[in-house]
Every structure is written in structure tokens, then in C-alpha cells.
């Protein structure tokens, strides 16, 4: 009985392992992103959801571009000190997150920004 149970478990993990390996190859090797996605979020006043919003965008960007190249710009449109400190902490915690003011926005995109 233990031999049959061990065989069933080994077979199950072998099938799941093959499926995960195929999914990984498909995601990372066969579909590389040509351009890195860029997201711009404006924030004004006291925004209690800004951390959730930026982390959610980072997760979505990882799904769009698994190679890890992404840009999330949080535009300070008059946010308070607490919100600004949260955004600056996210800038250090998550790769690809940048906090700027509205006049600095064209500098981040190298003058390619159109209204």
C-alpha cells in the first residue's frame, strides 16, 4: 500500500512539475517583451491607497513583461508629506518606481512625452 501511494504521489508531482516547467518556458523564454511598459499615476492630497495601487501596478507589469523591465512613475500633484514618504519608500523598495513632480515628468521620459 505505501508503494502504491508513493507511486501516485511521485506521478502527480512529475506531471505538475512538467506543466510548471512548460509554463515557465512559455512565459520567460518564448514571449520576451519588446518594450518595457510604463505606467503613470498621479497623486494629490492624502491618498491612503497609493501603496496598494503602486504594488498592484508592479504586479501587473510583471505579468505583462516578465523580464522585469518596467517603469512606474508616481507624479506628485500636491500630495501631503505622509503620502510623499510612502511613495519614496516604495521607490526604494520596488525596482522601476520613480516619484517626481509634474515639471520633472518630461525629463523621465527623455522628452518623448506627449500630452
N, C-alpha and C positions, 0 to 999 in steps of 0.2 A: 504494500500500500504506500509506504513512504517513497518507493522508487517511482511509482506512477505519479504521485503528487509532485515530486521533484521534476519529473519529465514534463509535466503540464506547465509548471511554472517556468521552467527553462525555455520551453517553446514559446510561451506567451511573451517573455522578456525579449527573446530573439526577434519575434515579429514586431514588437513595439520598437525595439532598437533599430531595426531596418527602416521602419516607417519614419522615425525621427531623423535618421541619417539622410534619407532621401529628401525630407522636408528642409533640412539644414542646407544640403547642397543646392536645392532649388532656390532657397531664399538668398543665400550668400554668394553663390558662385554663378548661377545662371542668370540672375537678374540684378546686376550691379546698376546703381543709379548713375545716370549720365551727369546730372547736375545735382547739387545739394539743395534741398528745399529750404526756403526762407519764410519765416513767419514773423509778422509784426503785430504786436499787441500794445495798445495804448492804455494808459492807466492814469486816472485823475482822482484826487482826493484820497479817501481812506478806502482801500479795496481789500476786503477780508478774504476774497477768493483768489487773489493773484498767485499765490504759491501753488494752489491746486491747478489753476489754469496753465501756468508755465510747465509744471511737471507733466500735465496731460499732453500738452503740445510736444514735449520732448519724447514722450512715449509714442505718440502718433508719428512723429518724424522718424523715429527708429523703425517703425513698421514700413514707412514709405521708402526709406533709404537705410538699409541695414548696415551699410559701410560706415555709418557713424558721422558722416559729414552733414552738418545741418547748422542753420543759423536761426536763433530765436531772439528777436530784438524787442525789448520792453521799453516803450517810449514813455518817459516821464512827462506827463502832460499836466503837471501840477499836483503830483501825489504828495502825501504828508510824509513826515520823517520815518514813521514806523513802517509804512509800505515801502519806502525807498530802501530802508535797511534790509527788509525781507528780500527785495529784488536783488540787492547787492550780494546778499548771502547766496541766493540762487545762482548768481553769476559765477561765484567761486565754486559752488557745488556741482553744477551741471555744465559739461562741455558744450560750447556753442551758444550759450546765453550771454547777451550783451544788454546792458542798461545804458540808455542815452536820453538826451533831451531832443525835442523836435528839431532845433537847428543842427544838431550833430548827425541826424539821420542820413543825409546825403553822403556824408563822409564815410559811413559804414559800408554803403553800397558802392563806393567809388564813383559817385556822380551818375550812376545808372538809374537812379530813382526817378520815376515819372509820377506826376500827380494824377 
